[in-house]
Amino acid sequence: MTEQIAWVNGDGAVVARSPAEEFSDSGDDIEIPREDLSRILSDALPAGVTIRFQDSIDALADDGDGVDVRFTSGERERFDLVFGADGLHSAVRRLTFGPERDYIRHLGLYVTLFDVPGESQPNGPSPAHNFPGRLASIGRFNGKALGAFIFRSELIDYDYHAPGAGKKILSDAYGGYASWKVPQLLEAALADGDLYFDSVSQIHMPAWHKGRIALLGDAAHCATLLSGRGTSLAFTGAYFLAEELERCGGDPAAAFPRYEARQRPYVTFAQDSAHYGGDVLVPATWEAITERNQSFQVR
């Protein structure tokens, strides 16, 4: 768990500190890298569960009795139900409900997360550095260091599947800045084969289910990292959906609306909470950076 953010100037001197409660209204938040959480969940699966790697859904056909699925690998299978838990850029959502542009709301930021070898230290304040429209930071969790860049930008038209596309955008956004540890962090980001790069955007949909297909997590209702609730929403949604399917004897026509009715209030709250953190994390001007730092004077 990150106790606080230590805002540093270009020389690395701490100029302000933001307590954890400034960014969280929960007293028991737990921060965990996504790869660690993925491993924990996959290790907990019962025998007999099939996991397909390096594959995705290419076509869906719901005939009311089941769903025929074609994968990008060319394989075809039929399933009783299909759940799209495939993130902000969900293929299941696109194939079932239409193009992403119909549901996305960009919040004006892009984010990158990456490993930072050599920066691991005991848990403590996370150093963060700003210049107008840019954030560079290091978070330390259980002896691991994760770097983060967040920068202001309108929605960028690029192929997020293309290898290196995100790194090119990142390099353009941070290349040439020499303050604090920005050059070292940029080098680490560009060297990370598992770099995470994406827009800070929400998904807003009037419904998360259609026939025998339903959406979960970010695919249905991404609230962005600014909410601090994405993983929690994914877990609660999965729990509500499973519980309602059990209560309704596996009938999706009855279970899916009940799942959505239970989950929707949590999603609305989380999405509404995400509209203010960007100005604190990534002020747009030097004047705004100074004002933010003055509001969190070193104590």
Buried (B, 14 or more C-beta within 10 A) or exposed (E): EBEBBBBBBBEEEEBBBBEBEBBBEEEEBEBEBEEEEEEEEEEEEEEEEEEEEEEEBBEBEBEEEBBBBBBEEEEEEEBEBBBBBBBBBBBBBBBBBEEBEEBBEBBBBBBBBBBBEEBBEEBEBBBBBBBBBBBBBBBBBEEBBBBBBBBBBEBEEEEEEEEEBBBEBBBEBBEEBEBBBBBBBBEBBBEBEEBBBBBBBBBBBEEBBBBBBBBBBBBBBBBBBBBBBBBBBBEBBBEBBEBBBEEBEEEBEBBBBBBBEBBBEBBEEBBEBBEEBBEBBBBBEEEBBEEBBEEBEEE
